[in-house]
Amino acid sequence: MSLCGRRLGVFLAAVLCVAFLATAAGALEDVDLQRIWKANGAVEGLQEFRFGVVDWTEQTAVVQGEAELPPDPTPQQRLLAGRKALVDARRKLLYLLYEMKFGLPKKLTSIEVKGHIVAPHVTRETVSGGRATAQVVIPLRRLFETCVIWEGEAK
């Protein structure tokens, strides 16, 4: 093996090692979920937040996104409204994560949160009555381990 090949092999091994350590460091343990549960009021079962519902028993978060449809929509407009509802649901997941981590004042008028949400499981999509809705579910572990808030500002 050439010197260049060895260096490449060492580099790849180092990258894999760092990736493994970063993944292991982000793992949420049961005690961490217990701490989060207690910090949010230690509610048994379902707990309603401003942006979604958390099932502490099943350890899942459920959020519903919505989008308006124009009158007499075309198939393309119906499809776009469905996509907008999914985007709204992902936005609400980010807000829910922020709410669970930092809390929200009761008289909140607006909030700006930036971050990254992994793809949740879509459990229901409907288009009816002038609205498109999308309900998504994500395990709490996945929400806290892989979703990231970059910055947030409540007003």
CORLINUR-V673013 format. One line per field, one symbol per residue. psi: psi as a letter, one per 20 degrees, with the letter a starting at -180 (. if undefined). Layout:
psi->???
This chain:
psi->prhghgggggghggghgggghhghhipprhhghgggghhkilppcppprhjappohgilqppqpqqqqqrpmqrhghgghhghhhgggghghggggggghgirpqhkphrqopqapprorpohppqoqkjqpqppqqpqhghghhiqppgqqoq.
